[in-house]
């Protein structure tokens, strides 16, 4: 199994401040249409298939791979992506919270496995290394916040 986590401050010095509501709007928008947040051409399809008050189901194509996810929403707190089909199984979470000092933080964590691959095998080890690298999920959090700031400044959030 792969476990990875990363946390970043939402409003580091020198950046345009975001409110909790703005970050939440960005997280929900990213869940509904990943194309708006991922590098151009990486996500070629993002369709919401069904919705309820607490979750929705989406199908995406990212990097040529089709994935079906059940996405649970805990407003202004947490978005959880349950991998229903695709190369991974498990959960990926984006959590918005205030730390002990009252600083708004955005945390990613996941607990996943690779379908059809040996647990702890070379494929999982490689994926673990990628998640934990400088180009892994910490970079994804920073990219999400950057795009959220752009959308907020454009008045789209």
Number of C-alpha atoms within 10 A of each C-alpha: 17 18 14 19 17 18 17 16 18 25 16 12 8 6 10 13 13 17 12 18 13 19 23 22 19 23 26 18 16 18 23 19 18 21 20 18 21 17 10 9 11 15 20 16 17 21 14 17 11 10 12 8 7 10 16 18 19 22 19 22 18 17 10 12 12 16 18 20 21 21 24 19 18 12 14 17 17 20 22 21 23 20 19 18 15 16 14 17 17 17 19 20 18 19 19 23 17 14 11 7 6 8 12 19 17 25 19 21 18 21 15 19 22 19 13 8 13 12 14 14 11 11 14 18 14 13 16 18 15 14 22 17 12 11 11 17 21 20 16 17 20 16 15 20 23 16 17 25 21 14 16 19 12 9 8 12 16
